[in-house]
Amino acid sequence: MPQNVIGVDIAKDWIDTHCLDSGRSGRLEMTPRALKAFARRCGGALVVFEASGGYERPLAEALGAAGVAHARINPRQAREFARATGRLAKTDRVDAQVLARMGRALELSPTPPPDPARTRLAALMARRDDLTGEAAREACRLRQARDAFVRADITSLIGILKRRIARLEAEITALIKAHAPLAEAEARLRSAPGIGPITAASLIARLPELGHVSRGAIANLAGLAPHACNSGQMRGQRRIWGGRKDVRTSLYQAAFIASRYDPALKALRQRLQDAGKPFKVAIIAVARVLLTQLNAILREQRNYRPGI
């Protein structure tokens, strides 16, 4: 017998559910008590829901505490599945039904339970990104400001932001040092060229699959895998798309630095540019090779080895 699947569409204040076996739909408040009761009723089922910018976390925590298997999926994939099956309407109830059908049709695998240390590390990294982005915007405003009072106010705020960023970075370092698996992973990643403490922390927090999947799968997750665009006699340009933007940004910056100092990566970049490839294309190719190396580092539990 196929496993029962329950689709859940998540809103800020409630969730809509659809049980595939019974065909019943319902709506529950997004409260700890209601989510706990819902999780108890889901025994033996696979619960499917979308990543919703953090709104899904209370549900995932309730399901995890009850030992209920659940799959968190990319919203774009759910929408494309809905279109493929002819479900063009979009309501909370319809979305829950689509998620339930998607879970069974694609035989989705359960999402591994989150590591509390990685979860906290991801939250700290997200906050650091918020503050560094704001500091960059204030620096841009400072360059444009002419009034002395305004310039002094902006300068003061930049100083505050820099101190807050430094506090966050210290907390990130302390968190990694306090957890042996994270500290070991960070040390191995930092043996690679271009990988500093912040890039290593970003990869650990945002790419937990690193070292556990194939080179093709990890490139897809990071959004660094080129996808063909061919049809009939037409041969389109291969492009990267999708994946985790924050991870791709971190790896792009790391690849730029690594391609200046690592002989093998430097030669790869030069060879691509000599062949007429644009600068960004060459750096993306270096980032993909560097990611493959990082994946092997954690899979084989070793340090970086120069060469491609």
N, C-alpha and C positions, 0 to 999 in steps of 0.2 A: 504494500500500500504506500502511495506517495505521502510524504510528510505534509502535515497541515501547515499552511502558510497564512500569516496574518499581516496585512498591509496597514501601515500607520502613516497618516499625513499629519505633520506637526505644524501647529501655529503657536503664537506666543502664549496664548492663554488656554488652549485646549488641543486635544488630538482627536482625529477621526480615525476609526478603525474599521477594517473589513476582514472577516474570517472566511477563508476560501471554502472550507469544508461545509460550514453551516450556511454560508451566504448572508450572514447577518452583518449589518453595519451599525456603528454607534459613535457617540461623541462623549469624551471624558474631559473633565477639567485638568489642567496641567498643575496638579498639586501632588506633593509627595505621597499623601494617603491614597489618592486615586490611582497614581502610577504603580504604587506597591500592590494594590488590589488587582490591577490589570495584569501585572507580571505574574501573580499567583495563578491567574486563570489561563495563562499561556503555556503551561507545562507541556512539553513535547512538541511544540510548534516552533517554526522559524518566523521571527518577527522581522519584517523588512521596512526600513524607513530611510529617508533621504538625509544627507548632511545638510543641516539648516542653520549654519552660522553659529552654532553653539546651543540653539534651542533644543537640540536633540539630546544633549548631555544628561538631563534628569531622567529621561526615558531609558537611555543606555545604562545608566547607573542602577536604576530599578531592575531592569532585566538582568544585568550582570549579578546583582545581589541575589536574585531568585534563581540563578543558574539557567536562564532561558537563552537559547541560541538566537542571535540577531545579526542581521546584515545591514550595514550602513552603506548606502550607495551614492554615487554622484547624481545630482539632480538632472544633469543633461542626459545621462543614460536613461533615466526614467522617462523623461519627456520624449526621447527618440523612440523608446519602446512603445509608448502610448500612441505616437503617430504611426508606427509600423503596424499596430494592431487596429488602427482606424478610430481610436478614441481621441477625437479632436477637442471635445469639450474639456474644460479644466475647472473643476470644483474640488473642494476638500474631500468630499465623499468619493468622487470619481478617481481622484489621485490615490486614495487608499485602496480602491479596487484594482487599479493599475499596478500598484506596488505588490499586492498579493499575487496577481497573475504573473508578474515579472519574476517573482521569487521562485515560483514553481516551474515556469517555462524555461528559465535559464539555469535552474538548479543552483542557485546562488550559494556560495560557501559562507558560513558564519564569520563575522568579523572577530579577530582575536580579542580577548579582553584587554583593555588598556592597562599599561604600566603606570601606576600613580606617579612615579618619579618623572617619567617622560611626559605625562600629562601636565604636571606642574612646570616642567622645563619649557614645554610649548607655550604655556600661558605667560611665562616670564619673557620668552623670546618675542611673543606677539606684542607685549607691552613695550619692550625695548624698541621694536620697529615703529610703534606709534610715536614714541618720543623722539627717535632719530629723524623720523619724517617731519615732525613738527619743528625740530631744531633746524632742519634744512630749509623749511619754508620761512622761518624767522630770519635766517641768514640771508635769504633772497630779499626779504622785505627791508633788511638793514642796508643792503646795497642800493636800494631805491629811495630810501628815506633821506630827507634833507633837513628837516627840523631837528634841532639839537635835543629837545625834550623827547621826541619820538625815538631818536636814535639811542638815547640813554635807556629808555624803557625797553626797547627791543634787546639791547645788549644785556640788560639785567635778566630778562626772561631767558635768553640763550644760556646764560650762566646757570640759571636754575635748572634748565633742561639737561645741561651737561652733567650737573651733579646728580640728578635723578638717574640718568643713563649709567653713570659710574656705579651708583648703588645697585642698580639692576644687574650690571655685569658682575659685580662682586657676589651677588646672591646666586647668579647662574653658576659661577665658578665653585661656590661653596656647595651648591646642590650636586653638581657632578662629582666633586671630590668625596661627598658623603655616601655615594652609591658606587660600589666597586665595579659593577658591570658597565655603568656609564663612564666611569673614569678610565677603564681599560679601553673602551671603544674610542674615547676622545684621544687617548695617547696614540693609538694605532692610526687614527685618521690624521692626526697632526704630523705624523711621520711623512705624509705626502706633501709635495710642494704646493704652495698656494693655500693650504688649509690652516687657518689660524684658529684661535679659541672660539670666536663667534661663529665662523663657518662650521666648525666641528659641532658646536652646540646646536646650530640650526639643523644640520643633517641628522643628528641623533634624535632631536625632538620631532622633526617633520617628516622624516623618512625612516620609520622604524623597520621597514622591509629590507633596508640595506644589509646585505650579507646573507639574506634568506631566500632570495629569488634569483632568477636567471638574469644575465646581462641585458637581454631584450626587455624583460619585464621591468627592470629597474630604470632603464632609459625611458620607457613609456610613462612610468609613474612620475619621473622628474620632468616630463615634457621635452626630452631631448632626442627622441627617436624620430627620424625622418619618415614621413608617410608618403607613399606613392600616390600620384594623381594621373592614372592611365585609363584610357578607354578606347577600345578599338585600335585604330592607327595612331591616335593621339598619345603623346608621351609628355605629360605635364611635369612641372617642376616639383621635386620632392620638398615637403615642408614639415616643420615641427609644429605641433599644436596640442592643446590640452595639457594635462599634467599639473603638477603643483608649482605655481608661479614663484612662491618664496624660495623653494628649493632650487629652481632653475636660475633665479637671480643670484643666489649665493654661489652656485657652481660656475656661472658665467664670470663673476668677479674672480673666483679662485683660478679659473682656467686662464684668464688674462695674465695673472701674476705668474702662474706655473709655466706658461709658454714663454716667459722671459728668462727663466732660470733653469728649467729642466731641459737637458739637451734633446731628449727624444721628443718631448712635446713642442719644443722650440722648432725642431726640424719639421714636424708635422704641420705646424702653423705656417712656416715659411714655404713649404711645398704647396700647400693649398693656395696661398696668396700668389705664388709664382704661376700657378695654373689659372689665375684670373678670378678666384673666388673672392667675394666681398669680405671685408674684415670681420664682420659679425658672423658670417657663415663659418669662417675659419675658427673663430673662438668657440662657437657652438660645437664644432667637430672636436676640438680639443677638450671641451667640457664633457662631451660624451665619452671620450677615451679615459679621461680622468675619473669619471664616475664608475666606469667599468673596473678600473684599478681599485677604487675605494670599496666597491662591492666585493672584489676578490680578497682584499685586505681583511675585512670583517668575516667573510665566509671561511677563510683559511687561517684566521687568527695569527696574522703575521704583520710585519711592518711593510712600508712601501718599498718596491723594487724599481729602480730606474729602468726605463726602456718600455717599448710598446709591444 
